[in-house]
Amino acid sequence: MNKQSSEKTKNQNHDYVKRSHEEMQRRFVDLQFKRSELERQLKVVNEILFALGKEMEQDFSYNELYKED
C-alpha cells in the first residue's frame, strides 16, 4: 500500500510539473505575440514621427524664406 501511495504522489508531482511547464510555454508565446504587436506599433509611430519631423522642417524653411520683417 505504501508503494501505491508513493506512485500516486510521483504521478501527481509529474502532472504538476507538466502543467507548470505548459503554463510557462503559454505565457512565453503570449508575451512573444505582445512584443511583436508592440514592435509593429512602434514602427508605425516612428514612421509618423519621421514624417512629422520632415513636415516641420519644411514648414520652418518656408516660414524663414517668406517671413515678414
Backbone hydrogen bonds, N-H to C=O, Kabsch-Sander energy under -0.5 kcal/mol:
donor,donor_aa,acceptor,acceptor_aa,energy
5,S,1,M,-2.1
6,S,2,N,-2.3
7,E,3,K,-2.2
8,K,4,Q,-2.5
9,T,5,S,-2.3
10,K,6,S,-2.2
11,N,7,E,-2.3
12,Q,8,K,-2.3
13,N,9,T,-2.5
14,H,10,K,-2.2
15,D,11,N,-2.6
16,Y,12,Q,-2.5
17,V,13,N,-2.5
18,K,14,H,-2.5
19,R,15,D,-2.7
20,S,16,Y,-2.6
21,H,17,V,-2.4
22,E,18,K,-2.4
23,E,19,R,-2.4
24,M,20,S,-2.2
25,Q,21,H,-2.3
26,R,22,E,-2.3
27,R,23,E,-2.5
28,F,24,M,-2.4
29,V,25,Q,-2.5
30,D,26,R,-2.3
31,L,27,R,-2.6
32,Q,28,F,-2.2
33,F,29,V,-2.2
34,K,30,D,-2.3
35,R,31,L,-2.6
36,S,32,Q,-2.4
37,E,33,F,-2.3
38,L,34,K,-2.5
39,E,35,R,-2.6
40,R,36,S,-2.1
41,Q,37,E,-2.4
42,L,38,L,-2.6
43,K,39,E,-2.1
44,V,40,R,-1.8
45,V,41,Q,-2.4
46,N,42,L,-2.8
47,E,43,K,-2.1
48,I,44,V,-2.3
49,L,45,V,-2.7
50,F,46,N,-2.4
51,A,47,E,-2.3
52,L,48,I,-2.7
53,G,49,L,-2.6
54,K,50,F,-2.3
55,E,51,A,-2.3
56,M,52,L,-2.6
57,E,53,G,-2.3
58,Q,54,K,-2.4
59,D,55,E,-2.4
60,F,56,M,-2.7
61,S,57,E,-2.7
62,Y,58,Q,-2.6
63,N,59,D,-2.7
64,E,60,F,-2.5
65,L,61,S,-2.2
66,Y,62,Y,-2.3
67,K,63,N,-0.6
